[in-house]
Amino acid sequence: MGELHERSAWFTDSSAYETFMGRWSELLAPLFLAIASIPSGSRVLDAGCGTGVLSKALAEAGATVVGIDASEPYLQGARDRRPHPNITYEHGDIFHLSFEDQSFDAVVSTLVLDIFPDAAPAVAEMRRVTRPGGVVASGLTDLWISPYNSMLWDTAAVLDAGMSALRDSMKARPISAANGLAALWRKTGLVEVTEVPVVTDCIYSSFADYLATFASGVGRVSARFMGLPDRVRGEIERHVRAGYLAGMLDGPRCIPKVTRVVRGIVPD
């Protein structure tokens, strides 16, 4: 439970998460579901459901959904923002799922697995509770080709050794780059594995709107950034602002985010 307790310390404010990632999850959900290709009427587990974006999209597509998360505030946010008669939101441990073997037709998880030092045990649990022939799918941000975060990360890494070490450790993980998820899926024994890059456009109304993503305190990068001395954080903001403006007036910008979506089948 240590990894989940650590995550819960980052993710305690559902409204902050909506600023940090929820609004982009809304754009990702239909694209993810098109690739996951889960038949209508399926019983689906959304492992690490957060504030319920994917759970709601699944239910609206005809699935019966159980959404689990380690964060009680996120679960309450999901119940408040995204209720649906076909969704049950429950507190749960993705590393020790409380369901019997082969309980679901499909198990999905988006923007979750990369926050753990070792995601393999969680993926093994996802496979365990999926019936033979069922789908196991996930989507994670490709940290190498997503300018929405690298614009701040790379600037901060020059000015703060701790941010540099954090960026380097996260980008060095295989699941943070192309084919990393697919390799993990195959290692877990899933078959017919495919991995597809999906681009969503993060549209910011202003530099302040962009910076709010990292000023939310949600996640390791934001927590590190907001914990910096005012002088260092101000210097980072000055340089990132220059990159955001690129010599133009402040205003809307469209910055791409790349998500790697993997799908596999539990063998018979």
C-alpha positions in Angstrom: 0.0 0.0 0.0 3.0 2.3 0.3 2.9 3.4 -3.4 -0.8 4.1 -3.0 -0.3 6.1 0.1 2.3 8.2 -1.7 0.0 8.8 -4.6 -2.8 9.8 -2.2 -0.6 12.5 -0.8 -0.4 14.1 -4.2 -4.0 13.6 -5.2 -6.2 15.1 -2.6 -8.1 17.9 -4.4 -10.5 16.8 -7.2 -11.0 20.4 -8.4 -7.2 20.8 -8.7 -7.1 17.6 -10.8 -9.6 19.0 -13.2 -7.3 21.9 -13.9 -4.2 19.7 -14.0 -5.5 16.9 -16.2 -9.2 16.3 -16.1 -10.0 18.7 -19.0 -7.6 16.9 -21.3 -8.9 13.5 -20.1 -12.3 14.5 -21.5 -10.7 14.8 -25.0 -8.7 11.6 -24.6 -11.6 9.3 -23.5 -13.4 8.9 -26.8 -10.2 8.3 -28.7 -9.0 5.8 -26.1 -12.3 3.9 -26.3 -12.2 3.7 -30.1 -8.8 1.9 -29.8 -9.7 -0.2 -26.8 -12.8 -1.4 -28.7 -14.8 -2.7 -25.8 -18.2 -4.1 -26.8 -21.3 -2.4 -25.5 -22.8 -4.3 -22.6 -19.4 -5.3 -21.2 -18.7 -5.2 -17.4 -15.6 -3.0 -17.1 -13.2 -2.1 -14.3 -11.7 1.4 -14.5 -8.6 1.0 -12.4 -7.4 4.4 -11.1 -10.6 6.1 -12.2 -9.7 9.5 -10.7 -12.6 11.9 -11.1 -14.5 9.6 -13.4 -13.9 10.8 -16.9 -13.2 7.4 -18.5 -15.8 5.7 -16.3 -18.5 8.1 -17.5 -17.5 7.7 -21.1 -17.6 3.9 -20.8 -21.1 4.0 -19.2 -22.4 6.3 -21.9 -21.1 3.8 -24.5 -23.2 1.1 -22.9 -20.8 -0.6 -20.3 -21.5 -1.4 -16.7 -18.6 0.1 -14.9 -16.8 -0.2 -11.5 -14.4 2.7 -11.0 -11.8 2.3 -8.3 -9.3 4.8 -6.9 -7.0 5.2 -3.9 -8.0 8.8 -3.4 -11.3 9.3 -1.5 -11.5 13.0 -2.6 -11.2 12.0 -6.2 -13.9 9.4 -5.8 -16.2 12.0 -4.2 -15.4 14.3 -7.1 -16.3 11.5 -9.5 -19.6 10.9 -7.7 -20.4 14.6 -7.7 -19.3 15.5 -11.3 -19.8 12.3 -13.2 -22.6 10.1 -11.8 -24.3 7.5 -13.9 -26.7 4.7 -13.1 -24.3 2.2 -14.6 -21.2 3.3 -12.6 -20.2 2.2 -9.1 -17.3 4.2 -7.6 -15.3 2.3 -4.9 -12.1 2.8 -2.9 -9.6 0.3 -4.2 -5.9 -0.8 -4.4 -4.8 -1.3 -8.0 -2.0 -3.6 -6.7 -4.4 -5.8 -4.7 -7.8 -5.8 -6.5 -10.6 -7.0 -4.3 -12.3 -8.9 -7.2 -12.3 -12.6 -8.0 -10.4 -13.9 -11.0 -12.1 -13.3 -14.4 -14.7 -10.9 -12.9 -14.7 -8.4 -15.8 -15.0 -8.4 -19.6 -12.4 -5.6 -19.7 -10.1 -3.6 -17.5 -8.9 -0.2 -18.4 -6.6 2.4 -16.9 -5.5 5.8 -18.2 -2.9 8.3 -16.9 -2.2 6.2 -13.8 0.4 3.4 -14.2 3.4 5.8 -14.8 3.1 7.3 -11.3 4.3 4.0 -9.7 7.9 2.9 -9.6 6.9 -0.6 -10.9 3.6 -0.9 -12.7 4.0 -4.6 -13.5 2.2 -6.0 -10.4 -0.7 -3.7 -11.2 -0.9 -4.9 -14.8 -0.8 -8.5 -13.6 -3.8 -7.7 -11.3 -5.6 -6.1 -14.3 -5.1 -9.3 -16.3 -6.1 -11.6 -13.4 -9.5 -10.1 -13.0 -10.2 -10.0 -16.8 -11.9 -13.1 -18.3 -10.2 -15.0 -21.1 -10.8 -13.2 -24.4 -11.3 -10.0 -22.5 -9.6 -6.6 -23.1 -6.9 -5.0 -21.0 -6.1 -1.5 -22.1 -4.2 1.6 -20.9 -3.0 5.0 -22.0 0.0 7.0 -20.7 1.5 10.2 -21.7 4.6 9.9 -23.9 7.0 12.1 -22.0 9.4 12.4 -24.9 7.0 14.0 -27.4 4.5 16.1 -25.3 5.5 19.8 -25.4 2.7 20.7 -23.0 4.9 19.5 -20.1 8.4 19.6 -21.6 8.3 23.3 -22.0 8.3 23.7 -18.3 10.2 20.6 -17.3 13.2 21.3 -19.5 13.4 24.9 -18.4 13.1 23.9 -14.8 15.7 21.2 -15.2 18.3 23.8 -16.1 17.6 25.9 -13.0 17.0 23.3 -10.4 19.0 20.0 -9.8 16.0 18.3 -8.1 13.7 19.0 -11.1 16.4 17.8 -13.4 16.8 14.5 -11.5 13.0 14.1 -11.4 12.6 14.7 -15.1 15.4 12.3 -16.0 14.2 9.5 -13.8 10.6 9.8 -15.2 11.7 9.9 -18.8 14.2 7.0 -18.4 11.4 4.6 -17.5 10.4 2.4 -20.5 6.7 2.9 -20.1 7.2 6.7 -20.6 8.2 6.2 -24.3 7.1 4.4 -27.4 6.5 0.7 -27.2 7.1 0.6 -23.4 3.5 -0.2 -22.6 3.3 -2.8 -25.3 6.4 -4.5 -23.9 4.9 -4.6 -20.5 1.6 -6.0 -21.8 3.5 -8.8 -23.6 5.6 -9.6 -20.6 2.4 -9.9 -18.6 1.2 -12.6 -21.0 -1.4 -10.6 -22.9 -1.7 -11.4 -26.6 -2.7 -9.5 -29.8 -1.0 -6.4 -28.3 -1.1 -3.1 -30.1 0.1 0.3 -29.1 -1.1 3.5 -30.8 0.0 7.1 -30.3 -3.0 9.5 -29.8 -2.7 13.3 -30.1 -4.9 15.6 -28.1 -4.7 19.4 -28.3 -4.3 21.1 -25.0 -5.8 24.6 -25.6 -4.8 27.2 -23.1 -6.5 30.6 -22.9 -3.4 32.4 -21.7 0.0 31.8 -20.1 -1.7 32.0 -16.6 -4.0 29.1 -17.7 -1.0 27.1 -18.8 0.9 27.7 -15.6 -2.1 26.7 -13.5 -1.5 23.2 -14.7 1.8 23.1 -12.8 0.7 25.3 -9.9 -2.0 22.9 -8.9 0.3 20.8 -6.6 -1.0 17.6 -8.3 1.7 15.0 -9.0 5.4 14.9 -8.5 6.4 17.6 -11.0 3.9 20.1 -9.8 4.7 19.3 -6.1 8.4 19.8 -6.8 7.8 23.0 -8.8 5.6 24.6 -6.1 8.0 23.6 -3.4 10.9 25.6 -5.0 12.0 28.9 -3.4 10.1 31.9 -4.8 13.2 33.2 -6.5 13.9 30.0 -8.4 10.2 29.4 -9.3 10.0 33.0 -10.5 13.0 32.6 -12.7 11.5 29.4 -14.2 8.2 31.1 -14.8 10.0 34.0 -16.6 11.7 31.7 -19.0 8.7 29.5 -19.6 6.5 32.6 -20.2 8.9 33.7 -22.9 8.6 30.3 -24.5 4.8 30.3 -24.3 4.6 33.8 -25.8 7.3 33.2 -28.5 7.4 36.9 -29.2 3.6 37.2 -29.6 1.0 38.7 -27.4 -0.4 36.6 -24.5 -3.5 34.7 -25.4 -4.7 31.2 -26.6 -2.2 28.5 -27.5 -2.7 25.0 -28.7 0.0 22.6 -27.5 -0.1 18.9 -28.3 -0.1 16.1 -25.8 0.7 12.5 -27.0 -0.8 9.5 -25.2 0.4 6.0 -26.0 -2.7 3.7 -25.9 -2.1 -0.1 -25.5 -4.6 -2.9 -25.9 -4.2 -6.6 -25.3 -6.3 -9.7 -25.0 -6.2 -12.2 -22.1 -5.4 -15.6 -23.8 -7.8 -18.5 -23.5 
